[in-house]
């Protein structure tokens, strides 16, 4: 039960909302370009005098009961009367609240509500009710006929003769001693416009009331996140999800009518969040130099490596900017925030991989792995398959831009107990030289690398093809930072593929350039 406007950024539909322990109730979702509106149906005044003109703090008096519906518990209890001012609701002081605030407190009061009320001596004039000679209110046609003594006579609130007069707070409004009563909220709020209302509507025939969708909750979409999963777990809700704003405001559990409808909502919300993120990145990048530009950023959920943790997954905000991958607890807003990342990684020294079904560790479907320069395996989950595609393209772009910028990277290594250096050069390929004399020992192009293997600790064996003899020549080097070197080589190969280097594309190295054969490396590096 939804429709899309001509703009793909807008979607409206009916869902169920479960907030806390409440029973699910019907709401309308309206998705705009930058906000998700959750609306509930309410009855509002659409013509005549303003709805709040008859009572509340805006009129310097407490909210006054002007009408009581027949056969409701408010009437049957015999404790509530026209002219009573509502002072407290379940112990909450509302005597200085606006009328709309009092109504909202009543709506949220639960199944049973305790009211503290007191007869307000200013009520007769304020409610514009005629008084008979016995100082009793003449009931209107719309009320139950039950009335309070509405004058300064010796009559007392609710006909209890022991009540005495006193002043109400700092406003010096004379009223009788408050009386406390219990009334079922369901009855009290049964068509609340008929039970508790300001004085203007029963006395103003020009009023017109309509059912309309009113905003219940507004969720800004910039930097917001959504999830189908129970918090911290791999248990997926059935046709349901929640949206959490950057400030922590939660939509509650939104229950769709079908799996297809749920997926439509998730994809629409994801599209709008992604578009807002891209637009925000463009604005932020105006203040950053070329080598510090943001490629992409967004929410993921990281799987905890400690199996003893209560939460299996924790939300993390990742950002690819310049030469680094940043991992945050919350999105960076200021320049200072970028210096407070939980962790940073050199983008060309890490390995990104979308995980296949056989690599998944639990019931979450859309996951990717990042292996750091130290060999640490990080495991991230996203909500939709399109999110995986976005991150894959972002990693490829960030890697290519950084390799193109630095052009080469040199690592210290050891060859037969001699200190050497290995330079990975985007233009020339692999160059091994003596660290002391800078003399070049050997040089090979990327297209000449036919394979490699490592021991998972420090040693890499390169297999190069001699261009003259066509023989395979093995070169073994030892590194202190094995994974950083392997990932860097992979990044340079990927960048060569991206720019369609004719020598590389025309060789068989494209399918067997670099691979780890050790048991410790969980990610396989092939191009």
SESEVO-303759 format. One record per residue: residue in three letters; z, y negated, x negated of N, C-alpha, C in turn. Coordinates in pm, whole numbers, plus 50000, padded with zeros to 5 digits. Layout:
% SESEVO-303759
ALAZYXZYXZYX
...
***
This chain:
% SESEVO-303759
UNK500005011949915500005000050000500004987749911
UNK498904985349843498804973749758497384968449758
UNK497224956749700495894951249686495824943549556
UNK494634942649503494394934949383493544922949420
UNK493864911749363493024900149383491844901149288
UNK490964891049294489814891249204490234890249059
UNK491444885149034491964884348898492704897148865
UNK492314903648756492914916548720494374915148676
UNK494824902748655496194900748609497184900348725
UNK496694901548849497574900448964497574913349045
UNK498764917449086498884929649167500094927949256
UNK499964932449381501064931549477501184944849551
UNK502394949449574502584961949646504014964149688
UNK504214973849777505534977249828506094989249752
UNK507344988049708508024998949637509454999749689
UNK510185009549637511615010449662512355006149537
UNK513474999549554514284995049441515685000749451
UNK516135006849344517515011549337518235003549230
UNK519254996549271519994987849180521434992649172
UNK521794998349058523155003749045523355015749134
UNK524475015849207524805027149294524335025249437
UNK523625014249463523155011749598522055021649638
UNK521925023449768520835031649819519515024049796
UNK518405031249768517125024549749516725016649874
UNK516165004949853515704996749965514324991249933
UNK513634987450038512234983350024512134969349965
UNK511264967849867510994954849807509484953349790
UNK509094941149765507704938549731507624933949587
UNK506734940249510506484935949373505254927049372
UNK505364916049300504204907349279504084904949130
UNK503004910049073502754908648930501794897248906
UNK502254887048835501414875948794501134877148645
UNK500414867548591500004868248452501194868848357
UNK502274861648390503384860648296504744864048356
UNK504754869448480506044872348542505894883548644
UNK506954891448658507034901648762508084896948862
UNK507644895048988508554890549093508944902349180
UNK510234904149199510754914249291511304906849412
UNK510754909749528511084902049647511644911149756
UNK512594905749832513134912649948512834904650073
UNK512764911450186512444904750311513704898350370
UNK513574885850410514714878750465514234870050580
UNK515174865550662514864856650772515204842550729
UNK514234833350736514474819750691514034809850798
UNK514584797950790514224787250883512954780650832
UNK511934780050918510654774350876510344761250946
UNK511194756751041510974744051105512284738851160
UNK512324726351206513534720551261514424715151151
UNK515724713651180516664708151084516854717750967
UNK517224712950849517484721750734518544732050767
UNK518344743850713519244754950744520674752250702
UNK520874745150593522204743450536522904730650583
UNK522354724050682522924711350722524214712550800
UNK524554724650839525714725950924526984730250856
UNK526954733550727528184737950665527994740850518
UNK529084741950446529004744750304529374732750220
UNK529454734950089529894724549997528994712350000
UNK527704714450036526794703050040527174693050150
UNK528064697450243528534688550349530034685950337
UNK530584689250218531994686450188532974693550281
UNK532564704750337533474713150414533164727650383
UNK534094736750409533764750950393532734755250498
UNK532154766950477531224772450576532014775950703
UNK531484771550817532184773050945531404782651035
UNK532114791651100531494800951193531204793651324
UNK529904793551361529524786151481529124795151596
UNK528894807951570528474816951677528854831151640
UNK529284839151736529634853151714528874861451816
UNK528124871051767527314879351858528194888651940
UNK527734891652060528464900552149528454914852095
UNK529514922052125529644936352100529604939951952
UNK529764930251863529854933251721531334933951682
UNK531614940251569533014942151531533704928851503
UNK532894918951463533494905851442534114900751571
UNK533504903951685534044899951815535104909751862
UNK534804922751847535704932951900537044933051829
UNK537064928551703538334928351629539314918451690
UNK538784908051757539644897851815540274888651712
UNK539804889451587540424881551479539544870051431
UNK538294869751472537374859651422536944850651537
UNK536944837351515536684827851623535734816851576
UNK535044811051672534214799451643535114788151594
UNK534654781751487535454771051428536254775551309
UNK536324788851283537024793851164536214790651039
UNK536884786150937536264783750806536504795850716
UNK535474800050647535584811550555536084806250420
UNK537274810650381537894805950257537694815750142
UNK537824828750170537684838950066536944851050121
UNK536174857350035535484869850068535864880049962
UNK536604890250004537114900249909537824893749790
UNK538604883349820539374876649716538624866149638
UNK537334864549665536534854449595536634841349671
UNK537044830849603537194817849666535824811749691
UNK535474809549818534154804149853534284790949930
UNK535464785149931535654773250015534844761449964
UNK534444761549837533644750549784532214754949753
UNK531804766249811530454771349786529474766049890
UNK528204765549850527154762049944526964773450044
UNK526344770150157526174779950263525374792050213
UNK524304789450137523464800550090524234809549994
UNK525154803549917525964811449825526944820349900
UNK527504815250007528444823150086527724835050150
UNK526534832550204525764843450264525444854050160
UNK525104849850038524774859549933525994867749893
UNK527164861449887528404868749856528674879149963
UNK528454875550090528654885050199527704896850188
UNK526464894150150525484904950138525874914950029
UNK526524910049927526884918549813528324923649821
UNK528964922049936530404924949947530714939649964
UNK529714948049988529974962250008530024965850155
UNK530394978450183530404983250320531534977150402
UNK532614973650338533744967750410534164954950339
UNK534404944550415534714931550356536024926350412
UNK536814920050325538044913550366537804898450363
UNK537944892150480537744877750493539084870650502
UNK539194859350436540314850150456539744837950526
UNK540184835850651539644824850731540764815750776
UNK540384803750812541364794150863540664784650957
UNK541314781551071540724772251166540634758251103
UNK539444752251112539204739051055539294728651166
UNK540204719151153540424709451261539244699951276
UNK538414698951172537234690451182536084697551251
UNK536274710351286535184718251342534614712751472
UNK535434708051569534834703451696533784692751678
UNK534104682651599533144671851579531954676651497
UNK532244684651398531164689151310530194698351384
UNK530744707551465529904716851538529294710651663
UNK529724698551696529214691551816529454699951942
UNK530644705951949530964714352064531814706452163
UNK531494707052291532304699952392533644706752411
UNK534674699052436536014704352457536414702252602
UNK537094712352662537614710452797539024704952789
UNK539634703452899540934697152900541994705552830
UNK541744718852821542714727752758542474729152609
UNK541584720452557541304720452413540674733352367
UNK539974740352452539294752552412537814749852407
UNK537144757352320535704755652304534984761352425
UNK533994753752475533164759052582532114767852518
UNK532094780852545531164789752475529724786552509
UNK528864788452407527434786752432526884799452491
UNK525654798652541525024810452599524794821252496
UNK524694817252368524334826952265525564833352202
UNK526754828552231527924834052166528674843452258
UNK529694849352205530454859252281531374852752383
UNK531614839852368532574833352457533954832652397
UNK534234840052290535514839452223535624826252150
UNK536734819452163536824806252101538204804252041
UNK538234794951946539474790651885539904777651949
UNK541174774251943541614760951991541084750451897
UNK540204741851940539494732851851540004718451863
UNK541274716351855541784702751859543144702251792
UNK543694690351779544964688451710546154690251805
UNK546054699251901547154701651993548154711151929
UNK549084715752004550074724851952549594739151946
UNK548314741751989547804755351984547524759251840
UNK547604771951813547494776451676546364786551662
UNK545994788951536544864797651504545034811551563
UNK543964816051633543924829551686545124832651777
UNK545674822251833546754823451931548024829451872
UNK548234827851741549494832151680550384819951667
UNK551464819251743552274807051751553034803751625
UNK553124812851530553944810351412553184802951302
UNK551874800851317551104794151214551444779251211
UNK551484773551095551754759251079550604752551009
UNK550504739351022549404731950961549704728950816
UNK548624728750733548774724550594547444718750548
UNK547404713050432546174707650377545434718350298
UNK544134717550298543314727450228542834721550097
UNK543464725249987543004721649854542994706649831
UNK542174702649731542134688749689541354680049786
UNK540564686449874539754678649966540564673450085
UNK541814677850097542704673150202542144675550341
UNK541494687150359540974690450491542054697850567
UNK542554692250680543644698950753543154711750819
UNK543934722150807543584734850870544844743050888
UNK544724753550966545864762150989546044771850874
UNK547154779250873547424789050770546334799850771
UNK545804803450654544724813350649545164826850707
UNK544244833750767544484847150817543504856750751
UNK543984868250706543164878150636542814889450732
UNK541574893850727541154904750816540144913450745
UNK540004925850790538994935050740537944937150847
UNK536684935150812535574937450903534484944750827
UNK533884954650890532814961950824531664952650795
UNK531194952750672530094944050632528844946750714
UNK528604959450742527394962950817527364955650952
UNK528514955151018528574948351147528524933351129
UNK529244928351028529304914051006527954908350970
UNK527194916150895525894911450848524754916650934
UNK525054922851048524014927351138523274915151189
UNK522044913851141521274901551168522164889551138
UNK522354887051010523364877350967523124863451023
UNK521884860551054521594847451111522174846351252
UNK522464858051315523044857851449524564858051445
UNK525144862151335526584864051329527304852451263
UNK526914849251140527524838151068526424828151039
UNK526524816451090525464806651069526054792851061
UNK525234783651010525664769851012525504764551154
UNK526114752951179526174748251316524844743351368
UNK523884740751277522664734251323521794743151409
UNK521834756451385520804764151452521084767551597
UNK522314769851642522484772251784522354759551868
UNK522474747951804522424735551881521114728251864
UNK520154734051787518884727351763517754736051815
UNK517264733351937516234741851995514924741551918
UNK514724731551827513474730651754513364740251636
UNK514434747451606514404756551492513524768651519
UNK512834773051413512024785251423512314793751300
UNK512554806851323512944815951215511854826451196
UNK511574829651069510544839551038511034848950929
UNK510504861250933510744870650823509774867350711
UNK510314865450592509474862550477510004869850354
UNK509094871750256509504877850130510064867050040
UNK511314868850001512004859149916512304865449780
UNK512254857349676512474862449540513884867849525
UNK513964880349483515254886749454515544886449305
UNK514494888649225514644889049079513324885349015
UNK513374877448910512174873448836512284878548693
UNK511284886048648511294891848513510174885548432
UNK510474876348338509424871048250508834882348166
UNK507524882748153506874894148087506744892547936
UNK506774880347885506644878647740507794885747669
UNK507444894847580508414902747502509284911747589
UNK508894914047713509644923547796509174937747764
UNK509914947447810509544961347788509784969147917
UNK509124980447929509304988748048509415003248004
UNK510015011348088510215025348051510295034048174
UNK509675045748164509795056048267510965065348239
UNK511515064448119512505074248075513935069348102
UNK514815078848123516235075548130516635069847995
UNK517445059147993517755052247868518225061747758
UNK517545060947643517955068547526517565083147527
UNK516855087747630516565102047641515065104547647
UNK514695117347657513285121047675513035125947818
UNK513965123047909513835126948050513075116048126
UNK511945119748180511075110248248511415109748397
UNK511575097748449511805096248593510525099748668
UNK510675104948787509525108648868509035096548947
UNK507835091848912507185080648980508065068148983
UNK508825066048879509735054548876509805048748735
UNK510165036048727510275029248599511175017148615
UNK511525010948504512254998348507511664988948404
UNK511804976048429511304965748339512504957748291
UNK512584955548159513704948348100513174935948031
UNK513664924248070513244911648009513844910447870
UNK513334900847793513784899147655515264895047651
UNK515764888747758517174884847762518074895747819
UNK517494907547845518294918847891518354920448042
UNK517804910948118517794912148264516894923948304
UNK517434932748387516734945048425516274944348570
UNK515114949848595514564949848730515304959148823
UNK516034968948768516504980048847515444990948848
UNK515735002248907514785013448909513775011149021
UNK512515009548982511435007349078510785020749108
UNK510855025049233510325038049275508985035849344
UNK507915041249285506595040049345506385050849450
UNK505355048849531505105058049641504415070849594
UNK503755070449478503055082149427502925080849276
UNK502545091849211502355091749066501205082449028
UNK500155082549109499015073849081499395059149093
UNK500165056049196500605042349216501515037849101
UNK502375046749056503275043648944502475040648818
UNK501465048848790500645046748671499865033748680
UNK499385030348800498675017648818499575005848784
UNK500815006448831501754995748803502054994848653
UNK502285006148590502605006148448501455000448366
UNK500235004348398499084999448322498864984548346
UNK499064980148470498894965848499499954957548425
UNK501204962248427502274955148356502014955248206
UNK501594966848154501304967848010500174958447969
UNK499154957348052498034948448023498494933948014
UNK499304929748110499784915948110500704913047993
UNK501574922547960502454920747844501624919747716
UNK500614928347704499754928247585498994915147574
UNK498454910247686497714897647684498614885947646
UNK499844885847700500794875347664501154875947516
UNK501314888247466501654890047324500554884747235
UNK499314888147268498184883447187498064868247189
UNK498274862547307498224847947318499344841547238
UNK500524847447243501674842247168501434843447018
UNK500814854346975500514856146833499584845146783
UNK498574841746863497664831046824498394817846803
UNK499334814946892500094802546880500974802746756
UNK501654813946731502564814846616501774814046486
UNK500604820346481499824820946357499334807346309
UNK499334797546399498944784046356499904778446253
UNK501134783546253502154778546161502314787146036
UNK501554798046026501664806845912500414806045825
UNK500544807645693499364807945605498524820445632
UNK497324820645578496374831445605496944845045566
UNK497654845645455498174858545410499464862745479
UNK499924854745577501144858145651500894858645801
UNK499664860945840499314861345982499844874046049
UNK500224872446177500664883946257499434891046312
UNK499364904046293498274912046348498634917046488
UNK499834922446502500274927146633501784929246629
UNK502394928646747503834931746758504134936246900
UNK505194943846914505544948947046506694958847039
UNK507124963147158508264972347169507834986847150
UNK508684994347087508585008947081510015014347099
UNK510135027547099511475033647096511515043346979
UNK512475041346892512595049646772513525061446797
UNK513075072946754513905085046769514935085446658
UNK516185087046698517275087546600517185100546521
UNK517355099446390517295111246304518595119246309
UNK519695112446344520985119246355521075125946492
UNK521055139046495521085146446621522415145246693
UNK523455139946625524775138546686524905125546765
UNK523895116946756523935104346829523895106846980
UNK524605098247055524585099347201523205096047256
UNK522555086247194521225082147238520175088247146
UNK519205095047206518135101047128517135090447082
UNK516935080047166515975069447136516635055747148
UNK516195046447063516705032847063515525023147062
UNK515515013047150514415003347149514344995847017
UNK513134994846962512904987246839511624978946856
UNK511664966946803510524957846812509814957946676
UNK508564962446674507794963346550506804951646543
UNK506574946946422505614936146400504864938646271
UNK503534937746279502674938546160502274924346123
UNK502814919646013502554905945970502324905445820
UNK501184899845780500884898545638500864912045570
UNK501664913245465501694925545385502724935545434
UNK503414932545545504584940845581504574945445726
UNK505244956645746505624961445878507104958245894
UNK507444950645998508824946846024509384955146139
UNK510644958846125511344965946233512554957646273
UNK512564953146402513624944446453514384951446565
UNK515594946446589516354950546706515894942346827
UNK515524929846803515044920846909513864912946855
UNK512994907946942511824900646896512204888246814
UNK511494885446705511754873346627511244861046700
UNK512074850946708511704838646778511524827046679
UNK512424825946585512364815246486511894820746351
UNK511544811646261511154815746125512294823146056
UNK513514818846083514684825246023514814839746069
UNK514404842546192514504856246245513694866146162
UNK512594861446103511754870546024512454875245897
UNK513454867845853514194871845733515324881645766
UNK515534884045895516654892545937516194905645999
UNK515034910245956514534923146007515454934445964
UNK515554944446050516374956046018515804963345897
UNK514454963445886513804970045774512384964645762
UNK511874964045638510474960145615509814970445524
UNK508494972245543507724981745464506414974945423
UNK505924978045301504614973245259503554980845338
UNK502684973545405501774979745501500784989245435
UNK500434986845307499484995645240500185007345170
UNK501515007845178502255018745116502955027645219
UNK502525026545344503045035245448501885042545513
UNK502205053145585501195061145653501495061545803
UNK500495057745881500595058046028499795069946079
UNK500355077046176499645088446233500035090546379
UNK499035091646466499285095446605499605110346608
UNK500675113946675501135127846675500465135746787
UNK499945147346751499365156346849500475163646924
UNK500075170847028501065177947110501895187647027
UNK501245194046929501965203846847502965197246752
UNK502825184046729503735176946639504895170246711
UNK504855170046844505895163146921507225170546909
UNK508305162846904509645168546885510405170547016
UNK509915164447125510605165647253509615163447366
UNK510115159547483509255158447602508515145147613
UNK508755135947523508005123447525506585126147475
UNK505595120547546504205124347523503485115447422
UNK503735102447424502935093147344503755088347225
UNK503535094747112504365092046994503485090246870
UNK504015082846774503345081746645504395081946535
UNK503955085946417504845086946303504475076846196
UNK505475071946125505275063146010506055069045895
UNK505345072145787506025077145667506105065645568
UNK507305062645524507525051045438507175054145293
UNK507245043845208506935045545066507935054444996
UNK509115056245056510125065044997510035079345051
UNK509115081745145508965095045204509745097045331
UNK510435086545378511205087545502510245088045621
UNK510495097345712509655098745830510305091845949
UNK509615081946004510075074746122509245079346241
UNK509895080846354509275086646474509425076846588
UNK508305072346644508325062246749507625067346875
UNK508125062646988507555066247118507115053547190
UNK505975054347258505525043447346505285049447485
UNK505085040847582505035045347721503675050847762
UNK502595044647714501265048047762500325051347647
UNK499295058847679498295062447578497585050047524
UNK497385040147610496725027847564497585020547461
UNK498915022147468499785016047367499545022447231
UNK499335035647228499025042547103497745036947041
UNK496755034647126495475029447076495655015447017
UNK496455007247084496704993747034497364994046896
UNK498375002746881499075003446754498175009246645
UNK497355019046679496455024746579495495014246527
UNK494895006646616493974996046574494694985346494
UNK495934982246534496704972146463497014976446320
UNK497424989046302497694994046167496424994046082
UNK495324998246140494054998346065493664984246024
UNK493784974846114493424960946084494344955045978
UNK495644957045994496604951545898496384957345758
UNK496114970345753495884976945623494624971545558
UNK493544970545634492284965545578492424951245526
UNK493074942545605493224928645564494044927345437
UNK495094935545425495944934645307495254940245183
UNK494544951445197493794957045084492714947245039
UNK492034941445136490994931645103491584919645031
UNK492814916045065493454904545002493914907644860
UNK494614919044839495164921844706494124927644611
UNK493114934444663491984939944587492374951544493
UNK493544950944433493944961844344495464963044340
UNK495914974944300497344977644289497564987044172
UNK498524983744086498794991743967500184998143977
UNK500255010943941501515018443940501765024143801
UNK503015023643758503405029943632503405045043649
UNK502955052243547502935066843553503115072543412
UNK503245085743407503445092643279502385103343263
UNK501755103443146500765113743113501155119842979
UNK501545132542981501955139642860502975131642781
UNK504025127142852505165119842795504825105842747
UNK503625101042776503245087442738503225078642863
UNK503735066342849503755057042960502365051542983
UNK501885053343102500525049043138500585040143261
UNK499435035443300499295027743423498075032543499
UNK498195033543632497055037143715496765025543809
UNK495555020043797495135009143885494185014443990
UNK494505011644114493605014844225492895001944261
UNK491625001244231490844988944244489824990544356
UNK489804981044448488934981944564487454982244525
UNK487114975744415485714975344372485354986344275
UNK486234989244178485904998544069486375012844094
UNK487455014744170487975028144192489285030344119
UNK489375041444042490605045343971490445042443823
UNK491415035543764491395032443622492745036243563
UNK492745045243463493975049243395493955043343254
UNK495055036743217495095029943088496445031743023
UNK496475029742892497705030442815498525017942840
UNK499805019542876500635008142911500884998942793
UNK500905004342673501204996242554499964989042502
UNK498864996242487497664990442425496644985342526
UNK496804988742655495874985342762494514992042747
UNK494445001742657493175008842638492915018242756
UNK491685018042808491315026242923491075040542881
UNK491725050142943491565064242912490425070242995
UNK490405067343124489325072143209489175063143332
UNK488005063743388487675055443505486765063443598
UNK487085063543730486265070543829486125061743953
UNK485005063044020484785056144146485435063944261
UNK485605057044371486185063644488485325075444534
UNK484035073944522483125084544567483195096944478
UNK483805095844363483905107244271485185115444294
UNK486105110144372487335117744402487005128244508
UNK487145140944471486825151844562488045158444623
UNK489195154944577490405160744634491615157344549
UNK492785160444600494015158144526495105167044584
UNK496145169144505497305176644551498535171044483
UNK499695173744541500945168844481502025179344496
UNK503095177744420504195187444426505305182844519
UNK505115171744588506115166844680507255159544614
UNK507225158244482508315151744411507815139844329
UNK506915142644232506485131744144505065133244091
UNK504495145244091503205147544025502045147944125
UNK500935141644083499695141944160498585147244069
UNK497805156744120496635161644047495385156744120
UNK494585148744047493335143444101492175152244057
UNK491245154544147490045162244116488825152944129
UNK488275149044012487115140144009485875147943969
UNK484735143444017483455149643979482775140943874
UNK482465147143760481745140043654480325137143702
UNK479895124343698478575120943752477405127043672
UNK477665130143545476585135543462476515150743470
UNK477665157343450477685172043447477905178243584
UNK478345170043680478675174843814479855184443815
UNK480565185243703481735193843694482975186643747
UNK483925194443799485175188843849486155187343733
UNK486705175443717487665172543611489025169443673
UNK490055176743632491415174943686492215165343599
UNK492875155943664493725146343595495085146343664
UNK496135149643588497475150343646498335139043591
UNK498955131643683499825120543649501155122143720
UNK502215116643659503545117343718504025103343754
UNK504535101943876504965088943927506425089543974
UNK507075078043967508455077244017508465074244167
UNK507355069344219507245065844362506035072844422
UNK506115085944431504995094344471504375090144604
UNK505205088444708504675085744841504005072144849
UNK504545062344776503925049144776502515049844718
UNK502335057644612501015059144549500055066244644
UNK500505077344703499655084744795499205076044912
UNK500155068544969499815060145083498885048745044
UNK499105043344925498235032544877496805037544858
UNK496645049344801495305055244783494645057044919
UNK495405062345014494855064245148494435050945210
UNK495255040445191494935027345247493645021745188
UNK493455023645056492225018744993491015026545041
UNK491175039645059490065047545113489735043245256
UNK490765041145336490525036945474489815023445478
UNK490205014445387489545001345381488085002745339
UNK487805012145249486415014445207485595019445326
UNK486165028245405485465033145524485225021645621
UNK486225013145636486135002245733485004992445699
UNK484794990145570483734980845532482424987945501
UNK482375001145534481135009045522480515008145384
UNK481325011145284480815011745147479765022745138
UNK478515019745099477455029845102477695041545008
UNK478285039144890478555050044796479565059844853
UNK480595054044920481645062544975481165070145098
UNK480495063045189480045069445311479035080445282
UNK478215078545177477195088445145477725100545072
UNK478975100345035479545111744961480365120445054
UNK480735131945004481545141245082483025137845073
UNK483335127344996484745123644982485335118545112
UNK484465114845204484955109445331485755119745410
UNK485515132445382486205142745460487285149945382
UNK487355147745251488355155345172488935147145058
UNK489115134245079489495125644967490925127944921
UNK491885126545010493285127344968494045136145064
UNK494865145145014495695153545102496945157445030
UNK498025158545102499255163545044499355178345074
UNK499775185844977499915200244995501365204544986
UNK502255194944962503665198544947504285200845083
UNK505375208345083506075211145208506895199345255
UNK507175189845164508015178645204507245167945277
UNK505955166945256505165156645323504725161445460
UNK505255155745564504925160245699503615154445749
UNK503205142945692501965136745733500865140545635
UNK499725144645687498595148545604497665136645587
UNK497285133845465496465122245436495035126545413
UNK494195125245514492785128545500491945117345557
UNK490785115345503489875105045554488505111145577
***
